[in-house]
């Protein structure tokens, strides 16, 4: 079953293609919770849910009324046709974790359709799941933003770090890069060594670091420390443009 939580046309807010006009599809469901990020959101029933800054795309119990079941490819194409888009616009697939649907027939058809029509497709992924590149070779034509979760996510190591998965993606994909979410307190303790262990086998894969936060105030509180970290290590600083401008991560 394929669930879509929201779609919107905006500019990419993070990573290599920051500022590029992009059509976003946010799919529902994730294999991680990341409660350590400490982002709180009020569910429609009034309860408060703890998780990442897109917890509404993770917690179906609390936010299920936002989740739309997609039953055919044409529904996604119809959504695209409802926007006034430039030719071959970038399409970003995010979540939740979009690659939980990597073998779902409608999702597979959609990726094949996008690639065949000349769109640059970017997966915003936690890098714990690799597509079947042999069975579906068009997955190799996509870009993968590998947001491997660190200990500040609150997830156990064995769930959040899957070297075989992101190693397979790096080996097969046309383009991939690491994108880590970092906060100031973790930078003075253990996060740097965690990053080093993840990236060491992949010295030619670019590394982006962005500040932790689900709102403008938290982004600004962490950004200077992250910038200094990037300067020292030679990593690439990624702001979170959508949060800094609109002070939210919902459909902007």
C-alpha positions as CSV (number, residue, x, y, z in Angstrom):
1,X,0.0,0.0,0.0
2,X,1.3,3.5,-0.9
3,X,0.5,6.5,1.2
4,X,1.1,10.1,0.2
5,X,1.0,12.7,3.0
6,X,1.5,15.9,1.0
7,X,2.8,17.4,-2.2
8,X,4.0,20.9,-3.0
9,X,6.0,22.9,-5.4
10,X,8.8,24.9,-3.8
11,X,12.6,25.2,-3.8
12,X,14.9,22.5,-2.5
13,X,15.8,23.6,1.1
14,X,18.7,21.3,1.8
15,X,21.8,19.6,0.4
16,X,23.4,19.9,-3.0
17,X,20.5,21.4,-4.9
18,X,19.4,24.0,-2.4
19,X,17.4,26.7,-4.1
20,X,16.5,24.6,-7.1
21,X,12.7,24.7,-7.9
22,X,11.4,21.2,-7.1
23,X,8.2,19.3,-6.9
24,X,8.0,17.4,-3.6
25,X,6.1,14.2,-2.8
26,X,6.1,13.4,0.9
27,X,5.2,9.7,1.4
28,X,3.9,8.4,4.7
29,X,5.7,5.7,6.8
30,X,9.2,5.2,8.2
31,X,11.3,2.4,9.7
32,X,12.7,4.8,12.2
33,X,11.1,7.2,14.8
34,X,14.1,9.5,15.7
35,X,12.5,10.7,19.0
36,X,16.0,12.0,20.0
37,X,15.5,15.0,17.6
38,X,13.0,16.3,20.1
39,X,10.6,17.8,17.6
40,X,7.0,18.0,19.0
41,X,3.9,18.3,16.9
42,X,0.2,18.4,17.9
43,X,-1.9,15.7,16.3
44,X,-5.5,16.4,15.2
45,X,-6.8,14.7,18.3
46,X,-4.9,17.1,20.5
47,X,-2.1,14.7,21.6
48,X,1.5,15.7,21.3
49,X,3.8,13.5,19.2
50,X,7.5,13.4,19.6
51,X,9.9,12.6,16.7
52,X,11.6,14.2,13.8
53,X,10.6,17.5,12.1
54,X,8.2,15.5,9.8
55,X,6.7,13.3,12.4
56,X,3.3,13.8,10.7
57,X,4.7,11.6,7.9
58,X,5.9,9.0,10.3
59,X,3.1,8.6,12.9
60,X,0.0,7.3,11.0
61,X,-1.9,6.7,14.3
62,X,-1.7,10.4,15.2
63,X,-1.9,12.0,11.7
64,X,-3.7,9.3,9.6
65,X,-6.2,11.8,8.3
66,X,-3.4,13.4,6.3
67,X,-2.4,10.2,4.7
68,X,-3.9,9.6,1.2
69,X,-3.9,6.1,-0.2
70,X,-2.6,6.0,-3.7
71,X,-4.1,3.2,-5.8
72,X,-2.8,3.9,-9.3
73,X,0.0,5.7,-11.1
74,X,-2.4,8.1,-12.7
75,X,-3.2,9.7,-9.4
76,X,0.4,10.8,-9.0
77,X,0.5,12.0,-12.6
78,X,-2.7,13.9,-12.1
79,X,-1.1,15.7,-9.1
80,X,1.9,16.7,-11.3
81,X,-0.4,18.0,-14.0
82,X,-2.2,20.2,-11.5
83,X,0.9,22.4,-11.1
84,X,2.3,24.9,-13.6
85,X,5.8,23.4,-13.8
86,X,8.9,24.2,-16.0
87,X,10.0,21.3,-18.3
88,X,11.8,18.4,-16.6
89,X,11.4,20.0,-13.1
90,X,13.3,18.3,-10.3
91,X,11.2,15.9,-8.3
92,X,12.0,15.1,-4.7
93,X,10.7,12.0,-3.0
94,X,10.8,12.4,0.8
95,X,8.9,11.2,3.9
96,X,9.0,9.6,6.3
97,X,11.2,7.2,4.4
98,X,10.2,6.9,0.7
99,X,12.3,3.8,0.0
100,X,10.1,1.6,2.2
101,X,8.0,1.6,-1.0
102,X,11.0,0.7,-3.3
103,X,9.3,-2.5,-4.4
104,X,5.7,-1.3,-4.3
105,X,4.4,-1.5,-7.9
106,X,2.8,1.9,-8.1
107,X,5.9,3.5,-6.7
108,X,8.2,1.6,-9.1
109,X,6.0,2.7,-12.0
110,X,6.2,6.3,-10.8
111,X,10.0,6.4,-10.6
112,X,10.3,4.8,-14.0
113,X,7.8,7.4,-15.4
114,X,9.8,10.3,-13.9
115,X,13.1,9.1,-15.2
116,X,11.7,8.4,-18.6
117,X,10.3,11.9,-18.8
118,X,13.7,13.5,-18.0
119,X,13.1,14.6,-14.4
120,X,16.0,14.7,-12.0
121,X,14.7,12.5,-9.1
122,X,16.1,12.9,-5.6
123,X,15.4,10.5,-2.8
124,X,15.7,12.0,0.7
125,X,16.5,8.8,2.5
126,X,17.8,7.6,5.9
127,X,20.0,5.2,3.9
128,X,18.9,2.0,5.6
129,X,17.2,0.6,2.5
130,X,18.7,0.1,-0.9
131,X,16.6,-0.3,-4.1
132,X,17.0,-3.4,-6.2
133,X,19.2,-1.9,-8.8
134,X,19.4,-5.1,-10.8
135,X,15.6,-5.6,-11.0
136,X,14.9,-1.9,-11.5
137,X,17.9,-0.4,-13.2
138,X,16.3,3.1,-13.5
139,X,16.8,3.6,-9.8
140,X,20.5,4.1,-10.7
141,X,19.6,7.3,-12.6
142,X,18.4,9.0,-9.4
143,X,20.1,11.2,-6.8
144,X,20.3,10.0,-3.2
145,X,20.6,12.3,-0.3
146,X,21.9,9.9,2.3
147,X,20.8,11.2,5.7
148,X,22.3,8.5,7.8
149,X,21.0,9.0,11.4
150,X,23.5,9.7,14.2
151,X,23.1,8.9,17.9
152,X,21.4,12.3,18.4
153,X,18.4,10.7,16.6
154,X,17.8,8.5,19.6
155,X,17.7,5.4,17.4
156,X,20.0,2.4,18.3
157,X,23.1,1.9,16.1
158,X,21.9,-1.4,14.6
159,X,18.7,0.2,13.2
160,X,20.1,3.5,11.9
161,X,23.4,2.6,10.4
162,X,23.3,0.1,7.5
163,X,26.6,0.2,5.7
164,X,25.5,-2.5,3.2
165,X,22.5,-0.4,2.2
166,X,24.2,3.0,1.6
167,X,27.3,1.2,0.2
168,X,25.0,-0.4,-2.4
169,X,23.4,3.0,-3.2
170,X,26.8,4.7,-3.6
171,X,28.1,1.9,-5.8
172,X,25.2,2.0,-8.2
173,X,23.6,5.4,-8.2
174,X,24.5,8.1,-10.7
175,X,24.8,10.6,-7.8
176,X,24.7,10.4,-4.0
177,X,25.9,12.4,-1.1
178,X,25.9,12.2,2.7
179,X,23.7,14.7,4.6
180,X,24.0,14.7,8.4
181,X,21.8,16.5,10.9
182,X,24.0,18.0,13.6
183,X,23.4,20.0,16.8
184,X,25.9,22.0,18.9
185,X,25.9,19.8,22.0
186,X,26.6,16.6,20.1
187,X,29.5,18.3,18.3
188,X,31.4,18.6,21.6
189,X,31.0,14.9,22.4
190,X,30.8,12.0,20.0
191,X,29.1,12.9,16.7
192,X,32.3,13.6,14.8
193,X,33.7,10.1,15.3
194,X,30.3,8.7,14.3
195,X,30.4,10.6,11.0
196,X,34.0,9.6,10.4
197,X,33.2,5.9,10.8
198,X,30.3,6.2,8.3
199,X,32.1,8.1,5.6
200,X,35.6,6.4,5.8
201,X,34.8,3.7,3.2
202,X,33.5,6.3,0.8
203,X,36.1,9.0,0.5
204,X,34.8,10.4,-2.8
205,X,31.2,10.9,-1.6
206,X,30.5,14.5,-0.7
207,X,29.5,15.3,2.9
208,X,26.9,17.9,3.8
209,X,26.1,18.9,7.4
210,X,23.0,20.8,8.4
211,X,21.8,22.2,11.8
212,X,19.2,20.2,13.8
213,X,15.9,21.9,14.3
214,X,12.3,21.9,13.3
215,X,11.8,25.7,13.5
216,X,13.8,28.8,12.8
217,X,14.9,29.4,16.4
218,X,16.5,26.0,16.7
219,X,18.2,26.2,13.3
220,X,19.7,29.5,14.2
221,X,20.9,28.2,17.6
222,X,22.9,25.4,16.0
223,X,24.0,26.9,12.6
224,X,27.2,28.7,13.7
225,X,28.6,25.6,15.5
226,X,27.8,23.5,12.4
227,X,29.5,26.0,10.1
228,X,32.6,26.0,12.2
229,X,32.6,22.2,12.2
230,X,32.3,22.2,8.4
231,X,35.1,24.7,8.0
232,X,37.4,22.6,10.2
233,X,36.7,19.4,8.4
234,X,36.2,20.6,4.9
235,X,32.6,19.4,4.8
236,X,29.9,21.4,3.0
237,X,27.4,23.4,5.1
238,X,23.8,23.0,4.2
239,X,21.3,25.4,5.6
240,X,17.6,24.5,5.9
241,X,16.2,27.2,3.6
242,X,12.6,26.2,3.9
243,X,12.7,26.4,7.7
244,X,14.7,29.6,7.8
245,X,12.3,31.4,5.4
246,X,8.9,29.9,6.3
247,X,9.7,28.7,9.9
248,X,8.2,25.3,9.2
249,X,8.7,22.1,7.4
250,X,5.2,21.5,6.1
251,X,4.4,21.8,2.4
252,X,6.4,25.0,1.6
